[in-house]
């Protein structure tokens, strides 16, 4: 059974690139256009990992991660932040909210896939 990954990013082109890389690696993918939309995708189905941007309208990535970690079914779901933000202060905010990894855009898909493979349990 393949693992399911939720991509939360307001950039449709970035979601497409990440989606293609994940599907080629054998993952099932769900897409959300921002943090609010991402929360609606947490509807009880099994999600093995979340890839999330930081800067998004309506609900930013750090706020989104904090809300995910309050959800009983998803509080242990690993989150990889994929963002243009590289400042240590932002990274610390992400870690404090519950993010497990931080990758700065532009990114190399194999680096993302390697990080995901380390966080998704078999």
C-alpha positions as CSV (number, residue, x, y, z in Angstrom):
1,X,0.0,0.0,0.0
2,X,1.4,3.3,-1.0
3,X,1.9,6.2,1.4
4,X,-0.1,9.4,1.1
5,X,1.4,12.9,1.2
6,X,-0.5,16.2,1.5
7,X,1.1,19.1,-0.3
8,X,0.0,22.5,1.1
9,X,1.2,25.4,-1.1
10,X,-0.4,28.4,-2.8
11,X,1.8,28.1,-5.9
12,X,0.1,25.8,-8.4
13,X,3.4,25.4,-10.3
14,X,5.2,24.3,-7.2
15,X,2.4,21.8,-6.2
16,X,2.7,20.4,-9.8
17,X,6.5,19.9,-9.5
18,X,6.3,18.3,-6.0
19,X,3.3,16.2,-7.1
20,X,5.1,14.8,-10.1
21,X,8.3,14.0,-8.1
22,X,6.2,12.2,-5.4
23,X,4.1,10.2,-7.8
24,X,7.2,9.1,-9.6
25,X,8.5,7.9,-6.3
26,X,5.3,5.9,-5.7
27,X,3.5,8.1,-3.3
28,X,-0.2,9.1,-3.4
29,X,-0.7,12.8,-3.3
30,X,-3.4,15.2,-2.1
31,X,-3.1,18.9,-2.8
32,X,-4.2,22.0,-0.9
33,X,-4.0,25.6,-2.0
34,X,-3.3,27.1,1.4
35,X,-3.4,26.3,5.1
36,X,-7.2,26.6,5.4
37,X,-7.7,24.2,2.5
38,X,-5.1,21.9,4.0
39,X,-7.1,21.7,7.2
40,X,-10.2,20.6,5.2
41,X,-8.1,17.7,3.8
42,X,-7.5,16.4,7.3
43,X,-10.8,14.6,7.2
44,X,-9.8,11.3,8.9
45,X,-8.0,9.6,6.1
46,X,-4.5,8.4,6.6
47,X,-1.9,11.0,5.7
48,X,1.7,9.8,6.2
49,X,3.4,13.2,5.7
50,X,2.7,16.8,4.9
51,X,4.8,19.1,2.7
52,X,4.0,22.7,3.5
53,X,4.9,26.2,2.4
54,X,5.3,29.0,5.0
55,X,4.0,32.1,3.2
56,X,0.4,31.5,2.1
57,X,-2.8,33.5,2.3
58,X,-5.6,32.8,4.8
59,X,-3.5,30.6,7.1
60,X,0.3,30.5,6.9
61,X,2.3,27.4,7.1
62,X,3.5,27.8,10.7
63,X,0.0,28.4,11.9
64,X,-1.2,25.5,9.8
65,X,1.4,23.1,11.4
66,X,0.4,24.3,14.9
67,X,-3.2,23.4,14.1
68,X,-2.3,20.1,12.6
69,X,-0.4,19.2,15.8
70,X,-3.6,19.9,17.9
71,X,-5.5,17.4,15.8
72,X,-5.6,14.0,17.6
73,X,-5.4,11.9,14.4
74,X,-2.6,14.0,12.8
75,X,-0.5,15.2,15.8
76,X,2.3,12.7,15.0
77,X,2.2,13.2,11.2
78,X,5.6,14.5,10.1
79,X,5.7,17.9,8.4
80,X,8.4,19.1,5.9
81,X,8.5,22.8,5.4
82,X,9.3,23.7,1.7
83,X,9.7,27.4,1.6
84,X,11.7,30.5,0.4
85,X,12.3,31.4,4.0
86,X,15.8,30.5,5.2
87,X,16.2,32.6,8.3
88,X,17.0,30.8,11.6
89,X,14.2,32.6,13.4
90,X,11.6,31.2,10.9
91,X,13.1,27.8,11.1
92,X,12.9,27.9,14.9
93,X,9.2,29.0,14.7
94,X,8.6,26.0,12.4
95,X,10.3,23.6,14.7
96,X,8.4,25.0,17.7
97,X,5.1,24.5,15.8
98,X,6.1,20.9,15.0
99,X,7.9,20.8,11.7
100,X,10.4,18.0,11.4
101,X,12.4,19.2,8.4
102,X,13.1,22.5,6.5
103,X,14.0,22.7,2.8
104,X,14.6,26.1,1.1
105,X,13.3,26.8,-2.4
106,X,14.5,26.5,-5.1
107,X,14.9,22.8,-4.2
108,X,16.3,19.7,-5.7
109,X,13.5,17.0,-5.9
110,X,15.9,14.2,-4.8
111,X,16.7,16.2,-1.6
112,X,13.0,16.4,-0.9
113,X,12.4,12.7,-1.6
114,X,15.4,11.8,0.7
115,X,13.9,13.9,3.5
116,X,10.5,12.3,3.0
117,X,11.9,8.8,2.9
118,X,13.6,9.4,6.3
119,X,10.3,10.6,7.9
120,X,7.7,8.2,6.4
121,X,7.7,5.0,8.4
122,X,7.5,1.8,6.4
